[in-house]
Every structure is written in structure tokens, then in C-alpha cells.
């Protein structure tokens, strides 16, 4: 899983989160955060989407 693959496969509410991460230049931090969160599991498409949409922005304090 790399950043470009994630961007190509996301939809709806996850897209603005990914765009904000890129705007802030924090792609590497996002990848590290996702890797830590899914350390034991390989997420399915919906599971990854829901994590990005509902949890990642808060974990990274994107909008603070």
C-alpha cells in the first residue's frame, strides 16, 4: 500500500481528508499513522476508507 494507491481507491468523505493531508505535506505521517493502526491487519477497502474518513483527520489533528 502506498500513498498513490490509497488516493486512487478512495471516495466520498475520505477524499477531502487526503487532499488536506497533501495540502499540509503530511503524507508520510499519514502513512505511518495508518501502518501503526493496521499493524496486525491488512485492511479491506471499506475498512481503510472508514478509517481515513472518520478517524485519521482527528488522529493527525488536521483541522486544529
MILO-101044 format. One record per residue (C-alpha): residue number from 0; x, y, z. Coordinates in nm, 2 decimals. Last residue first. Layout:
BEGIN
{NUM, {X, Y, Z}}
...
END
This chain:
BEGIN
{63, {-0.68, 2.21, 1.46}}
{62, {-0.80, 2.08, 1.12}}
{61, {-0.55, 1.81, 1.06}}
{60, {-0.51, 1.70, 1.42}}
{59, {-0.34, 1.38, 1.29}}
{58, {-0.56, 1.14, 1.50}}
{57, {-0.87, 1.36, 1.42}}
{56, {-0.80, 1.36, 1.05}}
{55, {-0.74, 0.98, 1.05}}
{54, {-1.06, 0.87, 1.23}}
{53, {-1.38, 0.91, 1.03}}
{52, {-1.29, 0.94, 0.67}}
{51, {-0.95, 0.77, 0.67}}
{50, {-1.06, 0.49, 0.90}}
{49, {-1.38, 0.44, 0.70}}
{48, {-1.19, 0.42, 0.37}}
{47, {-0.94, 0.17, 0.51}}
{46, {-1.23, -0.05, 0.64}}
{45, {-1.41, -0.02, 0.31}}
{44, {-1.11, -0.12, 0.11}}
{43, {-1.02, -0.41, 0.34}}
{42, {-0.75, -0.35, 0.59}}
{41, {-0.45, -0.58, 0.63}}
{40, {-0.44, -0.65, 1.00}}
{39, {-0.17, -0.66, 1.27}}
{38, {-0.02, -0.32, 1.23}}
{37, {-0.34, -0.16, 1.10}}
{36, {-0.33, 0.15, 1.33}}
{35, {0.05, 0.17, 1.31}}
{34, {0.06, 0.15, 0.93}}
{33, {-0.22, 0.41, 0.91}}
{32, {-0.03, 0.65, 1.13}}
{31, {0.30, 0.59, 0.94}}
{30, {0.12, 0.65, 0.61}}
{29, {-0.04, 0.97, 0.74}}
{28, {0.29, 1.10, 0.87}}
{27, {0.45, 1.03, 0.53}}
{26, {0.16, 1.22, 0.35}}
{25, {0.20, 1.53, 0.57}}
{24, {0.26, 1.80, 0.32}}
{23, {-0.02, 2.02, 0.46}}
{22, {-0.20, 2.04, 0.13}}
{21, {-0.14, 1.66, 0.08}}
{20, {-0.30, 1.58, 0.42}}
{19, {-0.59, 1.82, 0.33}}
{18, {-0.64, 1.64, 0.00}}
{17, {-0.65, 1.30, 0.17}}
{16, {-0.91, 1.43, 0.42}}
{15, {-1.11, 1.58, 0.14}}
{14, {-1.11, 1.24, -0.04}}
{13, {-1.21, 1.03, 0.26}}
{12, {-1.57, 1.17, 0.26}}
{11, {-1.66, 1.04, -0.09}}
{10, {-1.41, 0.80, -0.25}}
{9, {-1.08, 0.64, -0.20}}
{8, {-0.91, 0.40, -0.44}}
{7, {-0.68, 0.63, -0.64}}
{6, {-0.56, 0.81, -0.33}}
{5, {-0.47, 0.49, -0.15}}
{4, {-0.27, 0.36, -0.44}}
{3, {-0.09, 0.69, -0.47}}
{2, {0.01, 0.69, -0.10}}
{1, {0.14, 0.34, -0.10}}
{0, {0.00, 0.00, 0.00}}
END
